[in-house]
Amino acid sequence: MSRIATTLQALQARGRRALVPYITTGDPFADATPEIMHGLVAGGADIIELGVPFSDPMADGPVIQQAGERALARGVGLAQVLAAVRAFRERDGVTPVVLMGYANPIERWDGRHGDGAFVTAAAQAGVDGLLIVDYPPEDCATLAERMRVAGLDLIFLLAPTSTEARMREVGRVASGYVYYVSLKGVTGAGHLDVDAVARMLPRIRQHVSLPVGVGFGIRDAASAKAVGRVADAVVIGTRLVQILQPLARERVAAAAQAFMSEIRQALDELPPRSDA
């Protein structure tokens, strides 16, 4: 069983919601990512989504786009992302890490190192899953099998516009969890409709047996708590990136911990899930 599955099953057994923060590797400082990750865990994060900087991030809003641009300008690429995971694993062998990004860097890696080389490198670094925004499930059979053999989870996005057929296909291929994009837009958009999320999740669960995390538009303890009433996991990224960006190097890990503590406390105020 993967670290992701182990973590989510343990949380579900206790009726708790998973807290999944997102940060961009290499932002706001090229060498601070492992420290920030440890701060997130100390604040109550259950799984960390680690963004892979990319020049053309189609699903990301301005805040995360700019974070990726800053990281790329500092020379942070896929090799540096894996190095950050390895450094994190020196002290934490438990918390799952999911790389979130786009197909191009992975395909370039395999082009240089050999077909399937990235999955092997990710597993060796201590990565637990991949969420590749522009890999549709119907085109991922080979990747999914390679990841299964390596013990990694392949995570997919679903959106308000997803059809029943797409939900079924994601349910067939995905592992770990499914990430539901709560709105029609990019990361950081501010029009979260919790009632619409609550109506959509039962439809998804008809086709997907995995835990469902919800992200996009969650910015604070109140919105996280509202989503936590209906979701298995709460994903928060843009606001965290905004908080960290202007800080001095010595303050970023503590700020990450403090923000996570606020969100964790809010989620833990919810009654246990009825399916626990």
C-alpha angles and dihedrals in degrees: 000000000000124000088248094054092044092051096046094045091052091050093047091050088059094042092245129141120236117242112215117183123191125213131171112243111246097018131146087003128013095228101036101077098096091049091049090050091054089049091053091052092047088053093054107274114155100189128014123217108205115199119224108218112242133173097228109036103174097186098046129092126223097280096056092036089057092045089055092048091051091049093048090050088056090054097256113154137146094296090055091047091056090046090054091052091049090051091049090051091058087076105018122048095161112054112087118237122204121191112219119195148093138303100248099073091046093048090048089052092052090045090058101036105029139276110309093007095127095060089053092047092048093051092048090051092054101258115153104192148000129226107190108184098204100042106098115210094241090062098045106078095113094044092046091053093048090050093047090053090048092049095247128134124233111214126195138197124238123190140193087266096052114125126225088252092055091048090053092049092049090048089054097050108026127092134182099027141327122244114220113203101219098208145026101262144049133303114293097030112146106215102092112170107196093183090057090049090051091053093048101048096068089053091052092047091056087068105023122060094186125094113275120225121195126212144156116079098029107126111154147011093281096053091042091052092048092052091042089064090070107019133074092220137018119217119200126178122135096058091048091051089050093051094050099042101079097039129108116254094254093054104050100085093048091047091051090051093048094050092048090050090058092051094043092052091051092050092047090055089067118095115255114278112264092232093058 
